[in-house]
C-alpha cells in the first residue's frame, strides 16, 4: 500500500534558515544525517526564540524519520528519544500513526530496496541537484508486514543497530583517550611542567617520566621543552601526495579500483560504501599515489563554502574492504619519517593549532582548500625519539582496537542490510534471523 494509505503523514519543514547561535538547540541539516542516525557533530545551534518559531509547524518526535528531499534524495535518519531539535531546509519528516505502521518500524521501511525503487521512480533530475516532491512521497508503494511482525522485525534490526552504535561509541572513547594523551604530552607539555615544578608527572611511571626534560627554552612557537626542536613539516614528510581524477571522470563499473575522497572516509577505519567511486585498473596503475597502505593518514585538501575551509583527517585502517584502493584529487596521503608514527601524525593534524592554521590558509583561496606548500610550511615541534616511541607503544593497541571494532561494525552493518529486505518481504522467517543475530553477536 502507499505510505498515505498506511497512515504515514508527511510534514514539511520551514523553507528558511534561522541565524546561528553560539549555544542553544540543534538545527538538523543534511550533513547531520549519517548512516541512518543523527550526528550532532558540527551541528548549527539556534536560540530558544528561533527554536519555538521553527517548531510551530514541525516539532520532531521520537521515531519520526527525517528524509532528504533535495540532494542525496531519499536518505533518512530516525529521531531518537529525548532529542529536541529543529529541521532544516530540504528535509521533511515522516510520522507513523501506528494504525498500520509502527513508529519504531518506519525507519526500517525506509531503508529497503522497495523504498529506493520508489525514490528512483519519483526522482526529479535537475541540472544541479536531484529532488523529490512533497506530494509524491506519500504515494510511495511499499510492502507493509502485519503489526505483530513489524514489532519482531524492528527488535531484530534494532539489536544489530544497538551493537553497531556501541562499537562506534567505544571507538569514540578510544580516540578521545589517545587524543588526550597526545595533547598532554606534545601540546600542553604536562610531564615537563610537572618536572620543572619538582613534581612527579601524574599517571606516569618513573621510566616514562625520565623520557621528558625538566625545563623549557624559547622557540619561534614560544616555550617548548628543552632540546625539542621546531622545524618545518616538510623536513619530516616521507610522503605527501594527492590523487588524480581520470579524464571523463570515474567509471561506473564495480569491477574497477576504488578511489576514495573526502566524502568516503568517516573516521579511523570506517568507510562509507554508498559513496564509493571507481577508476579503471589501467588508470590506477598510472596513479602517482598508488595503493593505500594500512595506517596511511588522509587529509582532505579542498571543499567548503567560499572563504571557509574545514579540513578533515582520517586514517586508512586494517581490514579495509578493498584489496587495492587509491585516492582522488581532493585528498592528500601523508606519511612521516621515523621515529614519528602515523598515530602521532593523525593527532598532530587534528590538534587545534594545526587545524586553525589550515583553516586560515584554506579560507584565503578563491576555491577553499590547501596545497602542498600549506602542509609543508606547518611548524612541527620535534620531541626526542624516546618520547615518540613511548607514545607509539601506548597508542598502538588503542588504534588496533579501533580498527578491529570498525571491522566488526562493518560486518554487522552488512548483515543487517542483507537481512532487512528479506525480513520485510517475508523471504526470511524471524527464527532464522534471530539465529543469525545470535551468531553475529
Residue pairs with C-beta under 8 A, 6 or more apart in sequence:
1 100
1 141
1 142
1 144
2 138
2 139
2 140
2 141
2 142
3 10
3 94
3 137
3 138
3 139
3 140
3 142
4 138
4 139
5 100
6 96
6 100
6 101
6 142
6 144
7 96
7 97
7 98
7 99
7 100
7 101
8 94
8 95
8 96
8 97
8 101
8 106
8 138
9 94
9 95
9 97
9 138
10 92
10 93
10 94
10 134
10 137
10 138
11 57
11 58
11 92
11 93
11 94
11 95
12 57
12 58
12 92
12 134
13 57
13 58
13 87
13 88
13 89
13 90
13 91
13 92
13 93
14 54
14 57
14 58
14 89
15 89
16 89
17 27
17 88
17 89
18 27
18 46
18 47
18 50
18 53
18 54
18 86
19 46
19 47
19 50
20 27
20 44
20 45
20 46
21 45
21 46
21 47
21 50
22 45
23 45
24 45
24 46
24 47
24 48
24 50
24 51
25 45
25 46
25 47
25 48
25 51
25 84
25 85
25 86
26 32
26 40
26 43
26 44
26 45
26 83
26 84
26 85
26 86
27 43
27 44
27 45
27 46
27 54
27 85
27 86
27 87
27 88
28 38
28 43
28 60
28 66
28 85
28 86
28 87
28 88
28 91
29 43
29 44
29 88
29 89
29 91
30 68
30 71
30 72
30 75
30 88
30 90
30 91
31 42
32 38
32 39
32 40
32 41
32 43
32 77
33 39
33 66
33 68
33 72
33 75
33 76
33 77
34 77
34 266
35 266
35 272
35 413
36 76
36 77
36 78
36 107
36 111
36 161
37 77
37 78
37 80
37 165
38 66
38 77
38 78
38 79
38 80
38 83
38 85
44 88
46 54
46 86
50 86
51 84
51 86
54 86
54 87
55 86
58 87
58 93
60 66
60 79
60 83
60 85
60 86
60 87
60 93
61 79
61 95
62 79
62 80
62 81
62 82
62 83
62 103
63 78
63 79
63 81
63 96
63 103
63 104
63 106
63 107
64 78
64 79
64 93
64 94
64 95
64 103
65 76
65 77
65 78
65 79
65 93
65 94
65 95
65 106
65 107
65 110
66 76
66 77
66 78
66 79
66 87
66 91
66 92
66 93
67 74
67 75
67 76
67 91
67 92
67 93
67 94
67 110
67 132
67 137
68 74
68 75
68 76
68 90
68 91
69 90
69 91
69 92
69 131
69 132
69 133
69 134
69 137
70 90
70 129
70 130
70 131
70 132
71 90
71 129
71 130
71 131
73 119
73 123
73 129
73 130
73 131
73 132
74 115
74 116
74 119
74 123
74 132
76 94
76 107
76 110
76 111
78 106
78 107
79 85
79 93
87 93
92 134
92 137
94 106
94 110
94 137
95 103
95 106
96 102
96 103
96 105
96 106
100 144
100 147
101 109
101 144
101 150
102 147
102 150
102 151
102 154
104 151
104 154
104 158
105 150
105 151
105 153
105 154
108 153
108 154
108 157
108 420
108 424
109 115
109 142
109 144
109 424
111 417
111 420
112 142
112 420
112 421
112 424
113 421
114 141
114 142
114 143
114 421
114 424
115 140
115 142
118 140
118 141
118 142
119 132
119 140
122 132
122 133
122 136
122 137
122 139
122 140
123 130
123 131
123 132
124 130
124 131
124 132
124 133
143 424
143 425
145 153
145 424
145 426
149 430
152 430
153 423
153 424
153 430
153 433
156 419
156 423
156 430
156 433
156 434
156 437
157 416
157 419
157 420
157 423
159 437
159 441
160 412
160 413
160 415
160 416
160 419
160 437
160 440
161 416
163 412
163 441
164 409
164 412
164 413
164 416
167 405
167 406
167 408
167 409
167 412
168 270
168 405
168 409
170 405
171 267
171 268
171 269
171 402
171 405
171 406
174 398
174 401
174 402
174 405
175 267
175 268
175 398
175 402
177 398
178 343
178 347
178 395
178 398
178 399
179 347
179 350
181 391
181 394
181 395
182 344
182 347
182 348
182 351
182 391
182 395
183 347
183 351
184 190
184 191
185 191
185 212
185 383
185 387
185 391
186 344
186 348
186 381
186 383
186 391
187 351
187 352
187 353
189 216
189 224
189 225
190 201
190 202
191 201
191 204
191 208
191 209
191 212
192 212
192 213
192 214
192 215
192 216
192 225
194 200
194 201
194 202
195 201
195 209
195 212
195 213
195 214
196 214
196 215
196 216
200 206
200 209
201 208
201 209
201 212
208 390
211 384
211 386
211 387
211 390
212 225
212 387
213 225
213 226
213 227
213 228
214 226
215 225
215 226
216 223
216 224
216 225
216 226
217 223
217 224
217 225
217 226
217 227
219 230
219 381
220 230
220 379
221 230
221 379
221 381
224 230
224 381
225 383
227 384
228 381
228 382
228 383
228 384
229 381
229 382
230 379
230 380
230 381
230 382
231 379
231 380
231 382
232 376
232 377
232 378
232 379
232 380
233 375
233 376
233 377
233 378
233 379
233 380
234 240
234 375
234 376
234 377
235 380
236 336
236 337
236 340
236 380
236 382
237 334
237 335
237 336
237 337
237 375
237 376
238 335
238 336
238 337
239 333
239 334
239 335
240 332
240 333
240 334
240 335
240 372
240 375
240 376
241 288
241 289
241 332
241 333
242 289
242 301
242 327
242 329
242 331
242 332
242 333
242 372
243 259
243 287
243 288
243 289
243 326
243 327
243 328
243 329
243 330
243 331
243 333
244 287
244 288
244 289
244 328
244 329
245 328
245 329
246 279
246 280
246 283
250 259
250 277
250 278
250 279
250 328
251 278
251 279
251 280
252 278
253 278
253 280
254 278
256 278
256 279
256 280
256 281
256 284
257 278
257 279
257 280
257 281
257 283
257 284
257 322
257 324
257 325
257 326
258 276
258 277
258 278
258 322
258 324
258 325
258 326
259 277
259 278
259 279
259 284
259 325
259 326
259 327
259 328
260 271
260 276
260 277
260 298
260 325
260 326
260 327
260 328
260 331
261 275
261 277
261 300
261 327
261 328
261 330
261 331
262 300
262 303
262 312
262 330
262 331
263 272
263 275
264 271
264 272
264 275
264 276
264 277
265 271
265 272
265 298
265 314
265 316
266 272
266 314
267 314
267 406
268 314
268 315
268 317
268 346
268 399
268 402
268 403
268 406
269 315
269 317
269 318
269 319
269 320
269 402
269 403
269 405
269 406
269 407
270 317
270 406
270 409
270 410
271 320
271 321
271 410
273 321
277 328
279 287
279 326
284 324
284 326
287 326
289 326
289 327
289 333
290 326
291 324
291 325
291 326
292 316
292 320
292 325
292 326
292 327
292 333
293 316
294 316
294 317
294 318
294 320
295 315
295 316
295 317
295 342
295 343
295 399
296 315
296 316
296 333
296 334
296 335
296 342
297 313
297 314
297 315
297 316
297 333
297 334
297 335
297 342
297 345
297 346
297 349
298 313
298 314
298 315
298 316
298 327
298 331
298 332
298 333
298 334
299 311
299 312
299 313
299 331
299 332
299 334
299 349
299 375
300 311
300 312
300 313
300 330
300 331
300 332
301 311
301 330
301 331
301 332
301 369
301 370
301 371
302 309
302 330
302 362
302 365
302 367
302 368
302 369
302 370
303 309
303 310
303 330
303 368
303 369
304 310
304 362
304 368
304 369
305 368
306 366
306 367
306 368
307 363
307 368
308 359
308 363
308 368
309 358
309 359
309 361
309 362
309 363
309 365
309 368
309 369
309 370
310 359
311 349
311 355
311 358
311 359
311 362
311 370
313 346
313 349
313 350
315 342
315 343
315 346
315 399
316 325
317 402
317 403
317 406
317 407
318 400
318 403
318 404
318 407
319 403
319 404
319 406
319 407
321 410
327 333
332 372
332 375
334 345
334 349
334 375
335 342
335 345
336 342
336 344
336 345
339 385
339 388
339 389
340 388
341 388
341 391
341 392
341 395
341 396
343 391
343 392
343 395
343 396
343 399
344 388
344 391
344 392
348 354
348 380
349 355
354 378
357 378
358 370
358 374
358 375
358 378
361 370
361 374
362 368
362 369
362 370
362 374
411 440
412 440
415 436
415 440
419 428
419 433
419 436
421 427
422 428
422 433
423 430
423 433
